Amino acid sequence: MPKMGDAMTEGKVVRWYKKPGDAIKKGEPVLEIETDKVNLDLEAEDDGILSELSAQEGQVVPVGGVLATIGAQGAAAKPAEKSADPSGSANETSGAKKEKAVSASEPEPEPEPKPEPVKKSKKEESNVDPPAKDLAAAGKTPTRPAGPDSSRTVDEGSRVKSSPLARKIAQQMGVELTAVRGSGPSGRVIAADVQGAVQSDQPRQKQQQGTSHPATPSSARSTLPPLAEMATTEIPLTAMRRTIAKRLAESTGPIPHFFLTIDVDVTDLSALRTQLNEIEGSKVSINDFVIRAAALALRHHPDVNASFGSEAITRHGEIHVGVAVATPEGLITPVIRNANEKSLTEIASNVRSLADKAKNRKIRPEEYQGATFTISNLGMFGIEEFTAIINPPNSAILAVGAAVASPVVVDRAVVIRDRMKITMSCDHRVIDGAAGAKYLSTLRTYLEQPLRLFV
């Protein structure tokens, strides 16, 4: 079991892609594991035969624990002696290769496709997932061959590359991954691709059923989420949900929170954002402006870019901004490192890339650890104002609401301006009320005079 982060002590076996006696090639995914933040495919360290599974699906294994053993090619499957080496790897001998534990090193999240597919034996075909068997029985074939990092076999020698979350959504929505065009690295199917396929199928299904509806103005449209089946159930805690529960309890209990709110005029910022997107041809969000403004404001107030310790308060020399991202399993905060040194377009690109990795549970520990300040934005959901819980060991977090057109008084005349409320939760052990107020005043200046973000 690999160690994917400083705080990781164990991982859970989600599924095995191989059975004892199956042939395995170096770099081929053998199983999927779940940590507190990501799901990842663990690859074989060498060619050989999978001789024994030391951990079953659903079993939790401590870091360094043996997951399986791989014997030399041609060796008969037999129980393997567990290695005392906590890394899970064994040594080579000059005559032949001894059995090895599955790699304890971190696997590459996106292995390159193999140039030649491996022909499967009848024994291996029995390990095909049920959806793939149905395809084979119906005589269907995938639209294109994919790389070896997929866990879902479609036919002999061909695989569909997809993330664990995409496979889960596809199964729930009844979508065949072979019909979905992947937009991820090397054509990998991600969750957004499956969701897009479902949305594009809905108009087509209505047309086939002969139903048509007159166009409705967007302002008059009102949609509701689908009805859920009401039943009393117990949902087992995932590793991520356990970590969230532990960290939030550590925050709201020991940390004395207090809250400061400002109402910011973002009319000029919204106009500048529109122009920037037209000129650059890239998508920059209001939140990207907030991230850069917050990072630049921290340069003026280093006491906010700090952490509380039992013996001292640490003021950090670098500014790393964590951005809260919602995933189906829970909340995670990818980190924009040295955000004060990045341009708006660089921040926008980083946020989109990290958010996509987080939602597909492919984000690496170094990409979500080490934040010195955090931002949570619920404006896209229409939330105008809220308070957020501090993310330890940070001493502050910004809660950003929606930009709303509101009547305000300017020069004794009522005008319509875009206003946005921002609330900062502060750790009173580190930040006093006046210090927090001064920081928000500087933040307001950057947001209301957005050209300062480019100077």
VOPAGU-2260 file (C-alpha; in pm, 1 decimal, decimal comma):
REM VOPAGU-2260
SITE   aa  ch    i         X         Y         Z
SITE  MET   A    0       0,0       0,0       0,0
SITE  PRO   A    1     161,1     327,9    -110,9
SITE  LYS   A    2     183,6     636,3     108,6
SITE  MET   A    3       8,6     917,4     -81,5
SITE  GLY   A    4      46,5    1190,0     180,7
SITE  ASP   A    5     203,6    1274,0     513,3
SITE  ALA   A    6    -124,8    1214,3     697,2
SITE  MET   A    7    -212,3     888,9     518,2
SITE  THR   A    8    -193,2     577,4     736,7
SITE  GLU   A    9    -410,8     332,0     543,0
SITE  GLY   A   10    -593,7     272,6     215,3
SITE  LYS   A   11    -892,3      71,5     100,1
SITE  VAL   A   12    -895,8    -188,2    -180,0
SITE  VAL   A   13   -1183,2     -85,2    -409,3
SITE  ARG   A   14   -1153,4    -353,4    -678,5
SITE  TRP   A   15    -909,7    -597,8    -835,0
SITE  TYR   A   16    -866,3    -589,8   -1211,9
SITE  LYS   A   17    -682,7    -926,8   -1210,5
SITE  LYS   A   18    -727,4   -1268,5   -1050,6
SITE  PRO   A   19    -467,7   -1512,5    -913,7
SITE  GLY   A   20    -306,9   -1689,7   -1208,4
SITE  ASP   A   21    -356,0   -1397,0   -1451,2
SITE  ALA   A   22     -57,7   -1270,3   -1648,5
SITE  ILE   A   23      50,0    -914,2   -1564,6
SITE  LYS   A   24     270,7    -673,0   -1755,8
SITE  LYS   A   25     486,2    -401,7   -1601,0
SITE  GLY   A   26     291,9     -74,4   -1573,6
SITE  GLU   A   27     -46,7    -246,3   -1613,8
SITE  PRO   A   28    -309,7    -147,4   -1352,5
SITE  VAL   A   29    -373,4    -434,2   -1111,6
SITE  LEU   A   30    -617,3    -282,6    -862,1
SITE  GLU   A   31    -791,4      38,8    -760,3
SITE  ILE   A   32    -731,6     180,3    -412,6
SITE  GLU   A   33    -908,5     456,4    -220,1
SITE  THR   A   34    -734,7     706,9       6,6
SITE  ASP   A   35    -886,9     994,4     201,8
SITE  LYS   A   36    -865,0    1221,9    -103,9
SITE  VAL   A   37    -823,6    1019,2    -423,9
SITE  ASN   A   38    -893,8     690,7    -599,8
SITE  LEU   A   39    -605,7     561,7    -806,9
SITE  ASP   A   40    -502,6     260,4   -1010,7
SITE  LEU   A   41    -197,1      81,3    -870,9
SITE  GLU   A   42      36,1     -60,0   -1135,2
SITE  ALA   A   43     243,5    -377,2   -1148,9
SITE  GLU   A   44     612,1    -330,0   -1077,6
SITE  ASP   A   45     722,4    -603,1   -1320,4
SITE  ASP   A   46     599,7    -867,2   -1564,3
SITE  GLY   A   47     485,0   -1192,9   -1410,2
SITE  ILE   A   48     191,9   -1394,2   -1280,0
SITE  LEU   A   49     -40,6   -1273,3   -1004,6
SITE  SER   A   50      12,8   -1555,4    -758,6
SITE  GLU   A   51    -177,3   -1445,0    -447,5
SITE  LEU   A   52    -410,1   -1168,3    -322,5
SITE  SER   A   53    -320,2   -1065,0      30,9
SITE  ALA   A   54    -608,1    -813,2      56,1
SITE  GLN   A   55    -966,3    -853,7     -64,2
SITE  GLU   A   56   -1201,7    -593,1    -211,0
SITE  GLY   A   57   -1334,7    -363,9      61,2
SITE  GLN   A   58   -1043,5    -442,6     295,6
SITE  VAL   A   59    -849,4    -158,4     459,3
SITE  VAL   A   60    -470,9    -207,5     446,8
SITE  PRO   A   61    -212,0      -1,5     640,4
SITE  VAL   A   62      53,0     189,5     448,3
SITE  GLY   A   63     334,0     -51,7     359,3
SITE  GLY   A   64     108,0    -354,7     393,7
SITE  VAL   A   65     124,5    -622,7     122,6
SITE  LEU   A   66    -161,8    -613,1    -127,7
SITE  ALA   A   67     -58,1    -900,2    -356,6
SITE  THR   A   68     241,9   -1091,0    -486,4
SITE  ILE   A   69     362,2   -1127,7    -842,8
SITE  GLY   A   70     557,7   -1440,5    -937,0
SITE  ALA   A   71     797,7   -1490,7   -1226,7
SITE  GLN   A   72     658,7   -1581,9   -1568,7
SITE  GLY   A   73     573,7   -1952,6   -1583,6
SITE  ALA   A   74     570,3   -1993,7   -1206,1
SITE  ALA   A   75     273,8   -2175,2   -1056,1
SITE  ALA   A   76      45,2   -1975,2    -831,3
SITE  LYS   A   77     125,1   -2043,8    -467,5
SITE  PRO   A   78     106,2   -1865,5    -134,3
SITE  ALA   A   79     381,9   -1607,7    -107,2
SITE  GLU   A   80     579,2   -1512,8     199,7
SITE  LYS   A   81     500,5   -1162,0     308,3
SITE  SER   A   82     796,3    -932,0     286,2
SITE  ALA   A   83     921,1    -768,1     602,0
SITE  ASP   A   84    1012,5    -465,5     392,3
SITE  PRO   A   85     739,7    -203,7     466,6
SITE  SER   A   86     773,8     -64,6     115,8
SITE  GLY   A   87     619,6    -388,3     -13,0
SITE  SER   A   88     897,4    -466,8    -263,1
SITE  ALA   A   89    1131,7    -768,1    -271,5
SITE  ASN   A   90    1487,6    -810,6    -398,4
SITE  GLU   A   91    1611,5    -952,0    -730,2
SITE  THR   A   92    1828,7   -1266,2    -750,5
SITE  SER   A   93    2084,3   -1331,9   -1022,8
SITE  GLY   A   94    1920,2   -1657,6   -1144,5
SITE  ALA   A   95    1548,4   -1574,5   -1138,5
SITE  LYS   A   96    1312,4   -1309,7   -1007,4
SITE  LYS   A   97    1163,0   -1371,2    -664,3
SITE  GLU   A   98     799,8   -1289,3    -593,4
SITE  LYS   A   99     740,8    -918,3    -547,5
SITE  ALA   A  100     483,8    -716,6    -357,9
SITE  VAL   A  101     283,3    -470,7    -562,9
SITE  SER   A  102     463,5    -140,3    -602,0
SITE  ALA   A  103     459,7      84,6    -294,7
SITE  SER   A  104     572,5     381,4    -500,0
SITE  GLU   A  105     319,9     632,8    -622,7
SITE  PRO   A  106     183,3     529,5    -964,8
SITE  GLU   A  107     158,4     768,6   -1253,6
SITE  PRO   A  108    -202,3     888,7   -1265,4
SITE  GLU   A  109    -218,9     871,4   -1646,3
SITE  PRO   A  110      -9,2     583,8   -1789,4
SITE  GLU   A  111      64,0     599,4   -2161,4
SITE  PRO   A  112    -131,6     360,5   -2385,3
SITE  LYS   A  113      45,1      40,6   -2489,9
SITE  PRO   A  114     114,0      26,6   -2865,7
SITE  GLU   A  115      -6,9    -333,9   -2896,9
SITE  PRO   A  116    -308,7    -480,7   -2717,7
SITE  VAL   A  117    -269,2    -799,7   -2519,3
SITE  LYS   A  118    -484,1   -1090,6   -2634,5
SITE  LYS   A  119    -680,6   -1231,8   -2344,9
SITE  SER   A  120    -729,8   -1596,9   -2268,0
SITE  LYS   A  121   -1068,6   -1749,7   -2188,5
SITE  LYS   A  122    -973,4   -1744,4   -1823,3
SITE  GLU   A  123    -910,0   -1371,3   -1834,7
SITE  GLU   A  124   -1234,8   -1310,0   -2024,8
SITE  SER   A  125   -1424,0   -1444,4   -1724,7
SITE  ASN   A  126   -1300,1   -1139,0   -1530,6
SITE  VAL   A  127   -1473,9    -894,4   -1764,6
SITE  ASP   A  128   -1719,9    -656,1   -1598,3
SITE  PRO   A  129   -2090,5    -733,8   -1667,2
SITE  PRO   A  130   -2145,7    -425,2   -1889,7
SITE  ALA   A  131   -1857,3    -533,5   -2113,3
SITE  LYS   A  132   -1996,4    -888,5   -2136,2
SITE  ASP   A  133   -2331,2    -748,6   -2246,6
SITE  LEU   A  134   -2155,4    -556,0   -2521,6
SITE  ALA   A  135   -1974,7    -866,7   -2637,9
SITE  ALA   A  136   -2299,1   -1067,1   -2641,3
SITE  ALA   A  137   -2468,6    -796,8   -2847,4
SITE  GLY   A  138   -2184,7    -796,3   -3100,0
SITE  LYS   A  139   -2090,8    -434,0   -3027,7
SITE  THR   A  140   -1737,8    -304,5   -3041,3
SITE  PRO   A  141   -1585,4      12,1   -2894,5
SITE  THR   A  142   -1553,7     317,9   -3113,9
SITE  ARG   A  143   -1176,0     332,3   -3061,9
SITE  PRO   A  144    -906,7     138,2   -2875,6
SITE  ALA   A  145    -790,9     283,4   -2548,6
SITE  GLY   A  146    -494,7     251,9   -2315,4
SITE  PRO   A  147    -428,3     -11,7   -2050,1
SITE  ASP   A  148    -524,1     203,6   -1755,0
SITE  SER   A  149    -894,9     129,8   -1780,8
SITE  SER   A  150   -1055,3    -114,3   -1543,5
SITE  ARG   A  151   -1332,0    -203,3   -1785,7
SITE  THR   A  152   -1271,6    -450,9   -2070,3
SITE  VAL   A  153   -1493,8    -411,7   -2376,6
SITE  ASP   A  154   -1361,1    -685,1   -2599,5
SITE  GLU   A  155   -1039,1    -879,3   -2648,6
SITE  GLY   A  156    -738,8    -647,9   -2662,9
SITE  SER   A  157    -938,0    -323,5   -2628,3
SITE  ARG   A  158   -1013,5    -103,4   -2326,9
SITE  VAL   A  159   -1204,7     216,1   -2254,2
SITE  LYS   A  160    -991,4     466,9   -2064,0
SITE  SER   A  161   -1201,5     625,3   -1791,0
SITE  SER   A  162   -1175,1     765,1   -1440,7
SITE  PRO   A  163   -1332,6     579,3   -1145,0
SITE  LEU   A  164   -1588,6     859,2   -1098,6
SITE  ALA   A  165   -1681,4     850,5   -1469,8
SITE  ARG   A  166   -1739,4     474,2   -1449,5
SITE  LYS   A  167   -1955,8     518,2   -1139,9
SITE  ILE   A  168   -2171,2     789,8   -1299,7
SITE  ALA   A  169   -2199,1     592,6   -1624,9
SITE  GLN   A  170   -2322,8     288,5   -1434,9
SITE  GLN   A  171   -2578,6     493,1   -1241,6
SITE  MET   A  172   -2705,9     676,8   -1551,1
SITE  GLY   A  173   -2698,8     373,5   -1782,5
SITE  VAL   A  174   -2444,1     528,6   -2019,6
SITE  GLU   A  175   -2213,2     310,3   -2231,4
SITE  LEU   A  176   -1857,4     447,0   -2204,0
SITE  THR   A  177   -1781,8     320,5   -2555,7
SITE  ALA   A  178   -2018,3     585,0   -2693,0
SITE  VAL   A  179   -1863,9     873,1   -2493,8
SITE  ARG   A  180   -1585,4    1086,4   -2637,7
SITE  GLY   A  181   -1317,8    1148,1   -2374,4
SITE  SER   A  182   -1176,0    1496,7   -2315,7
SITE  GLY   A  183    -920,9    1397,4   -2051,9
SITE  PRO   A  184    -549,4    1326,7   -2104,1
SITE  SER   A  185    -489,8    1077,1   -2390,6
SITE  GLY   A  186    -864,5    1066,5   -2459,3
SITE  ARG   A  187    -955,1     949,9   -2109,7
SITE  VAL   A  188   -1328,3     967,7   -2030,3
SITE  ILE   A  189   -1390,9    1187,3   -1726,0
SITE  ALA   A  190   -1706,6    1258,6   -1525,3
SITE  ALA   A  191   -1788,8    1575,9   -1721,8
SITE  ASP   A  192   -1789,6    1374,6   -2047,6
SITE  VAL   A  193   -2046,9    1128,1   -1910,9
SITE  GLN   A  194   -2266,2    1408,3   -1774,6
SITE  GLY   A  195   -2246,0    1587,8   -2109,2
SITE  ALA   A  196   -2349,1    1270,9   -2291,3
SITE  VAL   A  197   -2655,0    1236,8   -2066,6
SITE  GLN   A  198   -2756,8    1598,7   -2128,0
SITE  SER   A  199   -2711,4    1571,1   -2505,7
SITE  ASP   A  200   -2922,5    1253,3   -2513,5
SITE  GLN   A  201   -3222,4    1416,5   -2346,8
SITE  PRO   A  202   -3322,7    1644,7   -2641,3
SITE  ARG   A  203   -3270,2    1354,8   -2882,3
SITE  GLN   A  204   -3495,4    1126,6   -2679,0
SITE  LYS   A  205   -3769,0    1390,3   -2669,1
SITE  GLN   A  206   -3747,5    1432,5   -3045,0
SITE  GLN   A  207   -3774,1    1056,9   -3100,1
SITE  GLN   A  208   -4081,4    1045,6   -2876,8
SITE  GLY   A  209   -4242,1    1318,9   -3086,8
SITE  THR   A  210   -4257,8    1566,5   -2801,2
SITE  SER   A  211   -4193,2    1931,8   -2857,9
SITE  HIS   A  212   -4226,9    2236,5   -2637,8
SITE  PRO   A  213   -4225,0    2605,3   -2721,8
SITE  ALA   A  214   -3910,0    2791,6   -2628,8
SITE  THR   A  215   -3917,8    2938,4   -2281,1
SITE  PRO   A  216   -3727,2    3254,0   -2189,1
SITE  SER   A  217   -3429,7    3172,2   -1965,5
SITE  SER   A  218   -3560,1    3412,0   -1701,0
SITE  ALA   A  219   -3887,0    3215,5   -1682,9
SITE  ARG   A  220   -3731,1    2869,6   -1664,6
SITE  SER   A  221   -3745,6    2695,1   -1330,4
SITE  THR   A  222   -3609,8    2342,9   -1291,1
SITE  LEU   A  223   -3609,3    2110,5    -994,6
SITE  PRO   A  224   -3366,1    1829,3    -918,4
SITE  PRO   A  225   -3502,7    1477,7    -974,1
SITE  LEU   A  226   -3704,2    1319,7    -695,3
SITE  ALA   A  227   -3502,4    1089,7    -471,2
SITE  GLU   A  228   -3622,2     756,5    -341,2
SITE  MET   A  229   -3710,0     801,7      24,1
SITE  ALA   A  230   -3574,2     514,1     230,1
SITE  THR   A  231   -3390,9     481,8     559,2
SITE  THR   A  232   -3038,3     366,9     478,3
SITE  GLU   A  233   -2696,2     364,5     641,2
SITE  ILE   A  234   -2419,2     501,2     423,0
SITE  PRO   A  235   -2072,7     375,6     526,0
SITE  LEU   A  236   -1820,9     654,1     585,2
SITE  THR   A  237   -1565,4     690,1     309,1
SITE  ALA   A  238   -1204,1     772,7     390,0
SITE  MET   A  239   -1261,2    1128,9     265,7
SITE  ARG   A  240   -1573,7    1180,3     476,9
SITE  ARG   A  241   -1393,0    1050,8     787,9
SITE  THR   A  242   -1110,2    1298,4     727,1
SITE  ILE   A  243   -1354,2    1587,7     673,2
SITE  ALA   A  244   -1538,9    1505,7     996,3
SITE  LYS   A  245   -1214,0    1486,5    1192,2
SITE  ARG   A  246   -1069,7    1812,1    1056,1
SITE  LEU   A  247   -1392,3    2012,2    1101,6
SITE  ALA   A  248   -1419,4    1895,1    1462,2
SITE  GLU   A  249   -1058,3    2002,9    1512,4
SITE  SER   A  250   -1147,9    2345,7    1368,4
SITE  THR   A  251   -1478,0    2446,1    1528,9
SITE  GLY   A  252   -1377,8    2316,2    1871,9
SITE  PRO   A  253   -1029,2    2451,7    1948,6
SITE  ILE   A  254   -1030,9    2752,0    1710,2
SITE  PRO   A  255   -1214,0    3062,1    1838,8
SITE  HIS   A  256   -1384,7    3191,2    1522,6
SITE  PHE   A  257   -1506,0    3544,7    1461,6
SITE  PHE   A  258   -1649,6    3685,5    1139,3
SITE  LEU   A  259   -1609,6    4006,3     938,1
SITE  THR   A  260   -1822,4    4094,0     632,2
SITE  ILE   A  261   -1773,4    4351,7     357,3
SITE  ASP   A  262   -1997,2    4451,3      65,0
SITE  VAL   A  263   -1783,6    4505,7    -246,2
SITE  ASP   A  264   -1875,5    4690,4    -567,1
SITE  VAL   A  265   -1763,8    4457,7    -848,8
SITE  THR   A  266   -1924,9    4643,7   -1141,0
SITE  ASP   A  267   -1590,0    4743,7   -1294,1
SITE  LEU   A  268   -1444,9    4400,8   -1222,1
SITE  SER   A  269   -1731,7    4227,9   -1405,3
SITE  ALA   A  270   -1687,8    4456,4   -1708,2
SITE  LEU   A  271   -1311,9    4395,1   -1710,4
SITE  ARG   A  272   -1367,1    4019,3   -1687,1
SITE  THR   A  273   -1592,0    4028,9   -1994,6
SITE  GLN   A  274   -1330,0    4220,5   -2193,6
SITE  LEU   A  275   -1048,6    3993,0   -2077,7
SITE  ASN   A  276   -1235,9    3679,8   -2185,3
SITE  GLU   A  277   -1299,5    3830,4   -2528,4
SITE  ILE   A  278    -935,4    3934,4   -2575,7
SITE  GLU   A  279    -763,3    3629,2   -2434,0
SITE  GLY   A  280   -1017,6    3379,3   -2564,6
SITE  SER   A  281   -1003,1    3199,1   -2230,0
SITE  LYS   A  282   -1249,1    3167,4   -1945,3
SITE  VAL   A  283   -1166,1    3370,9   -1634,6
SITE  SER   A  284   -1418,4    3361,9   -1350,5
SITE  ILE   A  285   -1498,8    3614,5   -1079,4
SITE  ASN   A  286   -1341,7    3371,2    -832,8
SITE  ASP   A  287   -1011,3    3385,9   -1022,3
SITE  PHE   A  288   -1007,5    3763,5    -962,7
SITE  VAL   A  289   -1081,2    3703,5    -594,0
SITE  ILE   A  290    -795,5    3452,9    -564,4
SITE  ARG   A  291    -542,0    3693,3    -711,1
SITE  ALA   A  292    -675,5    3989,6    -511,0
SITE  ALA   A  293    -666,8    3787,5    -188,4
SITE  ALA   A  294    -309,0    3676,8    -258,8
SITE  LEU   A  295    -190,2    4030,9    -335,7
SITE  ALA   A  296    -363,3    4165,7     -24,5
SITE  LEU   A  297    -176,9    3910,8     188,7
SITE  ARG   A  298     151,0    4077,0      86,4
SITE  HIS   A  299      32,6    4387,5     274,0
SITE  HIS   A  300     -88,7    4190,6     577,3
SITE  PRO   A  301     146,7    3896,3     647,0
SITE  ASP   A  302     -14,4    3848,9     989,7
SITE  VAL   A  303    -318,4    3701,2     811,3
SITE  ASN   A  304     -98,9    3458,6     612,5
SITE  ALA   A  305     -11,1    3274,5     933,2
SITE  SER   A  306     -67,6    2960,1    1140,9
SITE  PHE   A  307    -106,7    2906,5    1515,3
SITE  GLY   A  308     128,2    2668,2    1694,1
SITE  SER   A  309     159,1    2555,2    2054,3
SITE  GLU   A  310     482,8    2751,6    2098,4
SITE  ALA   A  311     469,1    3021,4    1828,9
SITE  ILE   A  312     269,3    3181,7    1548,7
SITE  THR   A  313     422,9    3111,3    1207,9
SITE  ARG   A  314     404,7    3380,4     940,9
SITE  HIS   A  315     454,0    3208,5     609,2
SITE  GLY   A  316     700,4    3346,7     357,1
SITE  GLU   A  317     502,6    3212,0      60,5
SITE  ILE   A  318     139,1    3260,3     -33,8
SITE  HIS   A  319     -42,2    2937,6    -124,3
SITE  VAL   A  320    -418,5    2978,6    -166,7
SITE  GLY   A  321    -646,6    2678,4    -117,4
SITE  VAL   A  322    -969,6    2679,1    -321,5
SITE  ALA   A  323   -1260,2    2472,2    -188,9
SITE  VAL   A  324   -1397,8    2229,7    -451,6
SITE  ALA   A  325   -1709,4    2017,7    -403,1
SITE  THR   A  326   -1687,9    1652,5    -513,7
SITE  PRO   A  327   -1945,3    1370,9    -486,4
SITE  GLU   A  328   -1750,4    1230,3    -188,7
SITE  GLY   A  329   -1698,3    1562,3      -7,2
SITE  LEU   A  330   -1498,3    1882,8       0,5
SITE  ILE   A  331   -1133,7    1913,8    -102,3
SITE  THR   A  332    -909,6    2221,2    -131,1
SITE  PRO   A  333    -662,8    2217,4    -422,2
SITE  VAL   A  334    -381,9    2468,3    -370,2
SITE  ILE   A  335    -272,4    2748,5    -606,0
SITE  ARG   A  336      92,9    2779,0    -508,8
SITE  ASN   A  337     257,7    3123,0    -506,4
SITE  ALA   A  338     -73,7    3270,7    -618,0
SITE  ASN   A  339      60,1    3624,8    -580,0
SITE  GLU   A  340     314,8    3552,4    -855,8
SITE  LYS   A  341      63,9    3409,6   -1107,1
SITE  SER   A  342    -140,5    3602,5   -1363,9
SITE  LEU   A  343    -519,4    3579,8   -1380,2
SITE  THR   A  344    -508,6    3344,6   -1677,0
SITE  GLU   A  345    -252,9    3122,3   -1503,3
SITE  ILE   A  346    -470,7    3109,8   -1191,0
SITE  ALA   A  347    -779,0    3028,5   -1401,6
SITE  SER   A  348    -595,5    2745,9   -1579,7
SITE  ASN   A  349    -460,0    2605,0   -1251,0
SITE  VAL   A  350    -801,4    2613,3   -1083,5
SITE  ARG   A  351    -975,6    2432,7   -1371,4
SITE  SER   A  352    -705,8    2167,3   -1394,9
SITE  LEU   A  353    -694,2    2099,0   -1020,6
SITE  ALA   A  354   -1074,3    2101,7    -986,2
SITE  ASP   A  355   -1103,4    1842,2   -1262,9
SITE  LYS   A  356    -843,0    1622,4   -1092,8
SITE  ALA   A  357   -1018,6    1660,1    -757,9
SITE  LYS   A  358   -1360,1    1564,9    -895,8
SITE  ASN   A  359   -1209,9    1257,0   -1061,8
SITE  ARG   A  360   -1005,7    1168,4    -748,8
SITE  LYS   A  361    -678,7    1194,2    -939,2
SITE  ILE   A  362    -531,2    1485,2    -746,7
SITE  ARG   A  363    -188,6    1426,7    -588,5
SITE  PRO   A  364    -110,8    1506,4    -221,5
SITE  GLU   A  365     124,4    1791,4    -311,2
SITE  GLU   A  366    -162,6    1951,7    -503,8
SITE  TYR   A  367    -401,3    1974,2    -205,9
SITE  GLN   A  368    -165,6    2015,0      91,2
SITE  GLY   A  369      20,9    2317,7     221,9
SITE  ALA   A  370    -231,3    2602,2     180,5
SITE  THR   A  371    -161,8    2916,4     388,1
SITE  PHE   A  372    -501,8    3079,1     316,7
SITE  THR   A  373    -833,6    2941,5     189,3
SITE  ILE   A  374   -1124,0    3067,2     -26,0
SITE  SER   A  375   -1470,8    2912,5     -46,3
SITE  ASN   A  376   -1713,7    3043,0    -310,8
SITE  LEU   A  377   -2083,8    2952,4    -324,8
SITE  GLY   A  378   -2183,4    3238,6    -553,3
SITE  MET   A  379   -2240,4    3003,3    -847,4
SITE  PHE   A  380   -2522,4    2844,5    -645,7
SITE  GLY   A  381   -2693,7    3178,6    -585,1
SITE  ILE   A  382   -2577,5    3207,0    -223,1
SITE  GLU   A  383   -2531,8    3576,2    -144,7
SITE  GLU   A  384   -2373,7    3549,2     200,1
SITE  PHE   A  385   -2245,2    3273,8     430,4
SITE  THR   A  386   -1972,4    3191,2     682,1
SITE  ALA   A  387   -1707,7    2923,2     636,2
SITE  ILE   A  388   -1517,6    2705,3     884,8
SITE  ILE   A  389   -1142,6    2767,6     902,4
SITE  ASN   A  390    -927,5    2502,5     737,5
SITE  PRO   A  391    -646,1    2421,1     987,2
SITE  PRO   A  392    -367,2    2515,5    1009,6
SITE  ASN   A  393    -480,5    2834,6     828,5
SITE  SER   A  394    -589,3    3127,2    1042,9
SITE  ALA   A  395    -851,3    3263,2     801,9
SITE  ILE   A  396   -1089,5    3167,6     521,2
SITE  LEU   A  397   -1291,5    3384,1     281,9
SITE  ALA   A  398   -1657,3    3302,0     211,9
SITE  VAL   A  399   -1747,7    3458,6    -125,4
SITE  GLY   A  400   -2108,4    3515,2    -225,2
SITE  ALA   A  401   -2277,9    3586,1    -557,3
SITE  ALA   A  402   -2241,6    3915,3    -745,2
SITE  VAL   A  403   -2590,3    4066,8    -747,2
SITE  ALA   A  404   -2722,9    4376,3    -926,2
SITE  SER   A  405   -2854,4    4603,7    -651,4
SITE  PRO   A  406   -2979,7    4961,3    -617,6
SITE  VAL   A  407   -2725,7    5172,5    -432,0
SITE  VAL   A  408   -2678,2    5542,5    -366,5
SITE  VAL   A  409   -2388,1    5704,1    -554,6
SITE  ASP   A  410   -2346,0    6085,2    -531,3
SITE  ARG   A  411   -2694,8    6107,1    -374,6
SITE  ALA   A  412   -2853,5    5929,5    -672,5
SITE  VAL   A  413   -2987,5    5575,0    -686,1
SITE  VAL   A  414   -2803,8    5361,2    -943,0
SITE  ILE   A  415   -2776,7    4988,5   -1018,2
SITE  ARG   A  416   -2439,1    4836,3    -933,5
SITE  ASP   A  417   -2305,4    4480,7    -903,0
SITE  ARG   A  418   -2239,7    4407,1    -536,6
SITE  MET   A  419   -2077,0    4104,6    -375,1
SITE  LYS   A  420   -2056,7    4013,9      -5,7
SITE  ILE   A  421   -1740,3    3855,9     131,8
SITE  THR   A  422   -1712,8    3720,7     487,5
SITE  MET   A  423   -1379,2    3633,4     647,1
SITE  SER   A  424   -1368,5    3379,9     929,4
SITE  CYS   A  425   -1070,5    3457,5    1154,5
SITE  ASP   A  426    -879,6    3263,1    1419,4
SITE  HIS   A  427    -879,9    3508,5    1711,8
SITE  ARG   A  428    -564,3    3347,6    1849,5
SITE  VAL   A  429    -375,9    3484,5    1547,6
SITE  ILE   A  430    -584,2    3767,0    1397,6
SITE  ASP   A  431    -739,0    4049,5    1597,7
SITE  GLY   A  432   -1048,7    4234,3    1478,9
SITE  ALA   A  433    -856,5    4538,6    1359,8
SITE  ALA   A  434    -603,5    4326,9    1168,7
SITE  GLY   A  435    -882,2    4139,7     991,1
SITE  ALA   A  436   -1064,1    4463,7     907,4
SITE  LYS   A  437    -748,1    4616,9     757,1
SITE  TYR   A  438    -694,5    4310,0     539,2
SITE  LEU   A  439   -1052,4    4323,2     407,0
SITE  SER   A  440   -1011,6    4695,1     334,7
SITE  THR   A  441    -707,1    4618,6     118,6
SITE  LEU   A  442    -892,4    4333,3     -51,4
SITE  ARG   A  443   -1179,7    4569,9    -130,0
SITE  THR   A  444    -939,5    4814,7    -293,8
SITE  TYR   A  445    -802,2    4548,1    -526,3
SITE  LEU   A  446   -1149,7    4425,0    -624,6
SITE  GLU   A  447   -1305,5    4768,1    -674,8
SITE  GLN   A  448    -999,9    4892,4    -870,2
SITE  PRO   A  449    -928,2    4571,8   -1070,1
SITE  LEU   A  450    -656,2    4728,1   -1285,7
SITE  ARG   A  451    -435,2    4705,3    -975,8
SITE  LEU   A  452    -439,9    4327,0   -1027,6
SITE  PHE   A  453    -237,1    4375,3   -1347,2
SITE  VAL   A  454      20,6    4619,7   -1205,9
